[in-house]
Amino acid sequence: MGKCKAAAMKSEPAILSKPAKPPGAGFWQKGLDFLLPPLCFSCRAPVEVQGGLCARCWSGLRFITKPYCTSCGFPFAHEMPAGLVCGSCHSYPPVFARARAAVGYDIGSRPVILSFKHGERTEGLATLAGWLKNAGADLLEECDVIIPVPLHPRRLFKRRFNQSALLARALGETTGKAVDVFSLKRKKNTRSQGGLNARQRRQNVRAAFMVPRDKRPAIKGQRVLLIDDVMTTGATAENCTRALNAAGAEKVLVLTLARVVEPLRKGADKKKNSHAKS
């Protein structure tokens, strides 16, 4: 089976860029919006509601829709028979059960995701959780518990929050699924994956995760939905899956906000993506 090419990814209805307002928030929300006008959580342009994206940022997103690999979720360029897996998964089956992602990671989505990840623009969490819920609908039906990819304590202290944990909590709130942010640990203070090639990424996170002995009963027999912000080669997801499987998880499903499906253009990221074992 030949290597898959990225499919044209469609934009979802614009309602996904507008998170629902909590019950009873009307009067107070209007007052807050008057004092602090809503801004796009990516570029800071004016928007209609808090936590939304402006039209320009929204139009740059490419949502991943079928057809895609049944195993890793990599989008196909053309319609394929149901149940088909991509060439990479056929040659190197991933250790996780299935993976899905909401959007393609490219020059359109990169500013949106980095504004959340490094710019501390957490007001868009409800919007991002909506994307995850839509992309991972089948995985959410199947899972028992949501677990985020953890940060090492030193990295967490420096960054002040774990973006994957925030996504997991927001997704749990909107779906009613249990969220466990304590059982999976990062035992190695690995360097950032940014700028590393596929081989270096795998080496960097090898044996970097663990489930402490006292947390294993919480994992045993569970169908885990692993949450991360971006999937590039799948190295992080695979190593987290190995740690969870070693603790007795029944299966591990992977859901990410974005995934690399093609090289970013010059000026964004020159590293070419290899989606083997993604």
TORSEBA-562111 format. One record per residue (C-alpha): residue number from 0; residue in one letter; x, y, z. Coordinates in Angstrom, 3 decimals. Example, Ala and Ser with C-alpha at 12.3 -4.5 7.8 and 13.67 -1.06 7.14 Angstrom:
# residues 2
+-----+------+----------+----------+----------+
!  nr ! rest !       xx !       yy !       zz !
+-----+------+----------+----------+----------+
!   0 !    a !   12.300 !   -4.500 !    7.800 !
!   1 !    s !   13.670 !   -1.060 !    7.140 !
+-----+------+----------+----------+----------+
***
This chain:
# residues 278
+-----+------+----------+----------+----------+
!  nr ! rest !       xx !       yy !       zz !
+-----+------+----------+----------+----------+
!   0 !    m !    0.000 !    0.000 !    0.000 !
!   1 !    g !    1.469 !    3.357 !   -0.990 !
!   2 !    k !    2.072 !    6.266 !    1.278 !
!   3 !    c !   -1.072 !    8.292 !    1.943 !
!   4 !    k !   -1.447 !   11.881 !    0.919 !
!   5 !    a !   -3.223 !   14.480 !    3.008 !
!   6 !    a !   -6.866 !   14.993 !    2.184 !
!   7 !    a !   -8.541 !   18.300 !    1.637 !
!   8 !    m !   -9.899 !   19.088 !    5.077 !
!   9 !    k !  -13.227 !   20.796 !    5.440 !
!  10 !    s !  -14.274 !   23.660 !    7.687 !
!  11 !    e !  -16.938 !   22.780 !   10.247 !
!  12 !    p !  -19.976 !   25.021 !   10.836 !
!  13 !    a !  -18.977 !   28.338 !   12.379 !
!  14 !    i !  -21.000 !   27.592 !   15.523 !
!  15 !    l !  -18.018 !   25.566 !   16.751 !
!  16 !    s !  -16.087 !   28.790 !   17.141 !
!  17 !    k !  -18.669 !   30.143 !   19.588 !
!  18 !    p !  -18.742 !   28.353 !   22.961 !
!  19 !    a !  -22.060 !   28.084 !   24.735 !
!  20 !    k !  -22.626 !   30.577 !   27.523 !
!  21 !    p !  -23.286 !   29.112 !   30.988 !
!  22 !    p !  -26.869 !   29.227 !   32.316 !
!  23 !    g !  -27.791 !   32.509 !   33.959 !
!  24 !    a !  -24.801 !   34.311 !   32.549 !
!  25 !    g !  -26.738 !   36.698 !   30.307 !
!  26 !    f !  -26.875 !   39.913 !   32.344 !
!  27 !    w !  -23.442 !   39.595 !   33.941 !
!  28 !    q !  -21.860 !   38.434 !   30.697 !
!  29 !    k !  -23.185 !   41.489 !   28.857 !
!  30 !    g !  -21.714 !   43.718 !   31.566 !
!  31 !    l !  -18.373 !   41.960 !   31.346 !
!  32 !    d !  -18.374 !   42.204 !   27.560 !
!  33 !    f !  -19.040 !   45.947 !   27.841 !
!  34 !    l !  -16.099 !   46.466 !   30.204 !
!  35 !    l !  -13.814 !   43.947 !   28.483 !
!  36 !    p !  -14.881 !   43.571 !   24.839 !
!  37 !    p !  -14.513 !   39.984 !   23.546 !
!  38 !    l !  -11.351 !   39.378 !   21.551 !
!  39 !    c !  -10.252 !   36.515 !   19.317 !
!  40 !    f !   -8.186 !   34.247 !   21.534 !
!  41 !    s !   -5.627 !   33.884 !   18.763 !
!  42 !    c !   -5.044 !   37.292 !   17.121 !
!  43 !    r !   -6.971 !   39.559 !   19.569 !
!  44 !    a !   -9.291 !   40.980 !   16.912 !
!  45 !    p !  -12.832 !   41.877 !   18.133 !
!  46 !    v !  -15.333 !   38.991 !   18.135 !
!  47 !    e !  -18.958 !   38.515 !   19.184 !
!  48 !    v !  -18.431 !   36.297 !   22.247 !
!  49 !    q !  -15.685 !   35.573 !   24.742 !
!  50 !    g !  -13.579 !   32.575 !   23.796 !
!  51 !    g !  -14.329 !   32.716 !   20.078 !
!  52 !    l !  -12.217 !   33.093 !   16.957 !
!  53 !    c !  -12.443 !   35.894 !   14.429 !
!  54 !    a !  -13.475 !   35.136 !   10.853 !
!  55 !    r !   -9.911 !   35.428 !    9.583 !
!  56 !    c !   -8.455 !   32.918 !   12.070 !
!  57 !    w !  -11.433 !   30.602 !   11.604 !
!  58 !    s !  -11.089 !   30.568 !    7.823 !
!  59 !    g !   -7.493 !   29.332 !    8.112 !
!  60 !    l !   -8.479 !   26.122 !    9.905 !
!  61 !    r !   -8.752 !   22.799 !    8.102 !
!  62 !    f !  -10.811 !   20.299 !   10.048 !
!  63 !    i !   -9.974 !   16.634 !    9.524 !
!  64 !    t !  -12.956 !   14.705 !    8.220 !
!  65 !    k !  -13.484 !   11.321 !    6.594 !
!  66 !    p !  -12.047 !    9.601 !    4.694 !
!  67 !    y !   -9.117 !    8.844 !    6.989 !
!  68 !    c !   -7.107 !    5.874 !    8.237 !
!  69 !    t !   -9.226 !    3.781 !   10.595 !
!  70 !    s !   -6.211 !    3.282 !   12.832 !
!  71 !    c !   -4.307 !    6.571 !   13.148 !
!  72 !    g !   -6.789 !    9.015 !   11.615 !
!  73 !    f !   -4.402 !   10.245 !    8.905 !
!  74 !    p !   -6.598 !   11.794 !    6.181 !
!  75 !    f !   -6.773 !   10.194 !    2.760 !
!  76 !    a !   -6.664 !   12.290 !   -0.398 !
!  77 !    h !   -9.515 !   10.341 !   -2.019 !
!  78 !    e !  -12.520 !    8.272 !   -0.975 !
!  79 !    m !  -11.441 !    4.860 !    0.320 !
!  80 !    p !  -13.261 !    1.664 !    1.334 !
!  81 !    a !  -14.474 !    1.673 !    4.937 !
!  82 !    g !  -12.035 !    0.199 !    7.445 !
!  83 !    l !   -8.922 !    0.828 !    5.346 !
!  84 !    v !   -5.672 !    1.680 !    7.131 !
!  85 !    c !   -2.847 !    3.817 !    5.765 !
!  86 !    g !    0.444 !    2.410 !    4.530 !
!  87 !    s !    2.305 !    3.371 !    7.693 !
!  88 !    c !   -0.165 !    1.642 !   10.006 !
!  89 !    h !   -0.215 !   -1.394 !    7.740 !
!  90 !    s !    3.579 !   -1.708 !    7.932 !
!  91 !    y !    4.012 !   -0.514 !   11.528 !
!  92 !    p !    0.781 !   -0.980 !   13.519 !
!  93 !    p !    0.676 !    1.568 !   16.365 !
!  94 !    v !    0.456 !    0.364 !   19.958 !
!  95 !    f !   -2.601 !    2.515 !   20.662 !
!  96 !    a !   -5.992 !    1.302 !   19.457 !
!  97 !    r !   -7.040 !    4.335 !   17.389 !
!  98 !    a !   -6.175 !    8.012 !   17.044 !
!  99 !    r !   -8.121 !   11.041 !   15.858 !
! 100 !    a !   -7.374 !   14.771 !   15.582 !
! 101 !    a !   -9.567 !   17.826 !   15.139 !
! 102 !    v !   -7.538 !   19.968 !   12.725 !
! 103 !    g !   -4.483 !   19.750 !   10.541 !
! 104 !    y !   -1.448 !   21.468 !   12.046 !
! 105 !    d !   -0.372 !   23.996 !    9.431 !
! 106 !    i !    0.250 !   27.703 !    8.951 !
! 107 !    g !   -3.456 !   28.351 !    9.488 !
! 108 !    s !   -3.920 !   26.485 !   12.780 !
! 109 !    r !   -0.428 !   26.977 !   14.182 !
! 110 !    p !   -0.998 !   30.534 !   15.521 !
! 111 !    v !   -4.292 !   29.456 !   17.113 !
! 112 !    i !   -2.729 !   26.488 !   18.894 !
! 113 !    l !    0.446 !   28.278 !   19.943 !
! 114 !    s !   -1.538 !   31.193 !   21.358 !
! 115 !    f !   -3.198 !   28.666 !   23.666 !
! 116 !    k !   -0.100 !   26.586 !   24.357 !
! 117 !    h !    2.466 !   29.326 !   24.920 !
! 118 !    g !    0.449 !   32.543 !   25.012 !
! 119 !    e !   -1.740 !   31.480 !   27.949 !
! 120 !    r !   -4.904 !   32.332 !   25.976 !
! 121 !    t !   -7.031 !   29.854 !   27.916 !
! 122 !    e !  -10.297 !   31.720 !   27.312 !
! 123 !    g !  -10.739 !   29.603 !   24.174 !
! 124 !    l !  -10.859 !   26.302 !   26.065 !
! 125 !    a !  -14.592 !   25.755 !   25.547 !
! 126 !    t !  -14.158 !   26.249 !   21.817 !
! 127 !    l !  -11.186 !   23.860 !   21.643 !
! 128 !    a !  -13.035 !   21.259 !   23.729 !
! 129 !    g !  -15.882 !   21.462 !   21.226 !
! 130 !    w !  -13.487 !   20.624 !   18.420 !
! 131 !    l !  -12.170 !   17.636 !   20.372 !
! 132 !    k !  -15.675 !   16.421 !   21.161 !
! 133 !    n !  -16.637 !   16.579 !   17.495 !
! 134 !    a !  -13.473 !   14.890 !   16.204 !
! 135 !    g !  -13.416 !   12.181 !   18.867 !
! 136 !    a !  -17.111 !   11.332 !   19.079 !
! 137 !    d !  -16.543 !    7.618 !   18.443 !
! 138 !    l !  -13.616 !    7.480 !   20.883 !
! 139 !    l !  -15.601 !    9.237 !   23.613 !
! 140 !    e !  -18.396 !    6.689 !   23.316 !
! 141 !    e !  -15.875 !    3.924 !   23.878 !
! 142 !    c !  -13.646 !    5.320 !   26.645 !
! 143 !    d !  -14.002 !    5.063 !   30.436 !
! 144 !    v !  -11.621 !    7.816 !   31.481 !
! 145 !    i !   -9.808 !   10.791 !   29.941 !
! 146 !    i !   -6.099 !   11.169 !   30.731 !
! 147 !    p !   -3.852 !   13.998 !   29.483 !
! 148 !    v !   -0.239 !   13.672 !   28.396 !
! 149 !    p !    1.645 !   14.886 !   31.495 !
! 150 !    l !    4.408 !   17.467 !   31.816 !
! 151 !    h !    7.476 !   16.906 !   33.957 !
! 152 !    p !    7.168 !   18.846 !   37.253 !
! 153 !    r !   10.024 !   21.149 !   36.256 !
! 154 !    r !    8.387 !   21.986 !   32.929 !
! 155 !    l !    5.037 !   22.442 !   34.659 !
! 156 !    f !    6.579 !   24.872 !   37.165 !
! 157 !    k !    8.133 !   26.871 !   34.338 !
! 158 !    r !    5.031 !   26.940 !   32.096 !
! 159 !    r !    2.553 !   27.169 !   35.017 !
! 160 !    f !   -0.055 !   24.961 !   33.361 !
! 161 !    n !   -0.325 !   21.770 !   31.344 !
! 162 !    q !   -2.226 !   22.559 !   28.158 !
! 163 !    s !   -3.169 !   18.901 !   27.661 !
! 164 !    a !   -4.614 !   18.725 !   31.183 !
! 165 !    l !   -6.675 !   21.862 !   30.551 !
! 166 !    l !   -8.033 !   20.336 !   27.349 !
! 167 !    a !   -8.804 !   17.062 !   29.158 !
! 168 !    r !  -10.679 !   18.832 !   31.968 !
! 169 !    a !  -12.668 !   20.973 !   29.524 !
! 170 !    l !  -13.558 !   17.901 !   27.464 !
! 171 !    g !  -14.597 !   16.061 !   30.626 !
! 172 !    e !  -16.860 !   18.930 !   31.636 !
! 173 !    t !  -18.626 !   19.020 !   28.283 !
! 174 !    t !  -19.032 !   15.226 !   27.982 !
! 175 !    g !  -19.444 !   14.103 !   31.603 !
! 176 !    k !  -16.537 !   11.683 !   31.260 !
! 177 !    a !  -14.201 !   11.077 !   34.196 !
! 178 !    v !  -10.834 !   12.851 !   33.989 !
! 179 !    d !   -7.664 !   11.542 !   35.676 !
! 180 !    v !   -4.712 !   13.956 !   35.696 !
! 181 !    f !   -2.685 !   12.115 !   38.349 !
! 182 !    s !   -2.132 !    8.506 !   37.245 !
! 183 !    l !    0.148 !    9.019 !   34.238 !
! 184 !    k !    3.490 !   10.636 !   35.095 !
! 185 !    r !    6.409 !   11.939 !   33.051 !
! 186 !    k !    9.469 !   10.627 !   34.883 !
! 187 !    k !   12.070 !   12.108 !   32.520 !
! 188 !    n !   12.485 !   15.836 !   32.011 !
! 189 !    t !   12.749 !   15.492 !   28.244 !
! 190 !    r !   13.759 !   18.324 !   25.942 !
! 191 !    s !   11.123 !   19.967 !   23.790 !
! 192 !    q !   10.118 !   17.895 !   20.749 !
! 193 !    g !   10.129 !   21.021 !   18.577 !
! 194 !    g !   12.864 !   20.935 !   15.941 !
! 195 !    l !   13.571 !   17.207 !   16.344 !
! 196 !    n !   13.251 !   14.735 !   13.504 !
! 197 !    a !   11.220 !   11.515 !   13.802 !
! 198 !    r !   14.121 !    9.398 !   15.103 !
! 199 !    q !   15.136 !   12.037 !   17.644 !
! 200 !    r !   11.554 !   12.406 !   18.838 !
! 201 !    r !   11.264 !    8.677 !   19.490 !
! 202 !    q !   14.562 !    8.626 !   21.383 !
! 203 !    n !   13.656 !   11.732 !   23.356 !
! 204 !    v !   10.470 !   10.295 !   24.885 !
! 205 !    r !   11.509 !    6.649 !   25.119 !
! 206 !    a !   10.588 !    5.302 !   28.577 !
! 207 !    a !    9.733 !    8.856 !   29.649 !
! 208 !    f !    6.320 !    7.969 !   31.132 !
! 209 !    m !    5.096 !    5.729 !   33.908 !
! 210 !    v !    2.102 !    4.879 !   36.073 !
! 211 !    p !    3.155 !    4.700 !   39.762 !
! 212 !    r !    2.374 !    1.437 !   41.516 !
! 213 !    d !   -0.274 !    3.025 !   43.744 !
! 214 !    k !   -2.094 !    4.413 !   40.686 !
! 215 !    r !   -2.217 !    1.164 !   38.730 !
! 216 !    p !   -5.553 !   -0.022 !   40.199 !
! 217 !    a !   -7.175 !    3.098 !   38.718 !
! 218 !    i !   -5.866 !    2.165 !   35.258 !
! 219 !    k !   -6.334 !   -1.603 !   35.256 !
! 220 !    g !   -9.092 !   -2.670 !   32.875 !
! 221 !    q !   -9.874 !    0.893 !   31.802 !
! 222 !    r !  -10.389 !    2.129 !   28.267 !
! 223 !    v !   -8.289 !    5.286 !   28.295 !
! 224 !    l !   -8.682 !    8.321 !   26.060 !
! 225 !    l !   -5.274 !   10.035 !   25.928 !
! 226 !    i !   -5.378 !   13.778 !   25.219 !
! 227 !    d !   -2.572 !   15.887 !   23.729 !
! 228 !    d !   -2.367 !   19.171 !   21.852 !
! 229 !    v !   -0.447 !   18.193 !   18.693 !
! 230 !    m !    0.585 !   14.876 !   17.146 !
! 231 !    t !    3.583 !   14.944 !   14.838 !
! 232 !    t !    5.209 !   11.494 !   14.623 !
! 233 !    g !    3.109 !    9.841 !   17.335 !
! 234 !    a !    6.167 !    9.140 !   19.513 !
! 235 !    t !    4.675 !   10.738 !   22.626 !
! 236 !    a !    1.339 !    8.966 !   22.206 !
! 237 !    e !    3.055 !    5.616 !   21.690 !
! 238 !    n !    5.227 !    5.912 !   24.788 !
! 239 !    c !    2.306 !    7.048 !   26.933 !
! 240 !    t !    0.334 !    4.083 !   25.610 !
! 241 !    r !    3.096 !    1.668 !   26.575 !
! 242 !    a !    3.091 !    3.006 !   30.128 !
! 243 !    l !   -0.698 !    2.755 !   30.383 !
! 244 !    n !   -0.744 !   -0.749 !   28.877 !
! 245 !    a !    1.942 !   -1.837 !   31.347 !
! 246 !    a !   -0.375 !   -0.652 !   34.133 !
! 247 !    g !   -3.171 !   -2.870 !   32.815 !
! 248 !    a !   -5.238 !   -0.551 !   30.617 !
! 249 !    e !   -7.651 !   -2.481 !   28.410 !
! 250 !    k !   -6.932 !   -0.155 !   25.484 !
! 251 !    v !   -5.675 !    3.339 !   24.780 !
! 252 !    l !   -7.355 !    5.713 !   22.348 !
! 253 !    v !   -5.675 !    8.965 !   21.327 !
! 254 !    l !   -7.317 !   12.319 !   20.655 !
! 255 !    t !   -5.355 !   15.454 !   19.786 !
! 256 !    l !   -6.312 !   19.001 !   18.997 !
! 257 !    a !   -4.169 !   18.935 !   15.854 !
! 258 !    r !   -1.836 !   16.716 !   13.892 !
! 259 !    v !    0.764 !   17.311 !   11.232 !
! 260 !    v !   -0.408 !   15.944 !    7.895 !
! 261 !    e !    2.075 !   17.697 !    5.609 !
! 262 !    p !    5.201 !   19.831 !    5.997 !
! 263 !    l !    4.568 !   23.387 !    7.114 !
! 264 !    r !    5.527 !   26.042 !    4.600 !
! 265 !    k !    8.724 !   28.010 !    4.799 !
! 266 !    g !    8.701 !   30.381 !    7.738 !
! 267 !    a !    6.516 !   28.165 !    9.917 !
! 268 !    d !    8.347 !   24.880 !   10.262 !
! 269 !    k !   10.814 !   23.376 !    7.822 !
! 270 !    k !   10.773 !   19.951 !    9.437 !
! 271 !    k !    9.059 !   17.446 !    7.224 !
! 272 !    n !    6.522 !   15.229 !    8.933 !
! 273 !    s !    6.891 !   11.472 !    8.956 !
! 274 !    h !    3.607 !    9.924 !   10.094 !
! 275 !    a !    4.911 !    6.397 !   10.557 !
! 276 !    k !    3.380 !    5.009 !   13.729 !
! 277 !    s !    1.254 !    8.142 !   14.091 !
+-----+------+----------+----------+----------+
***
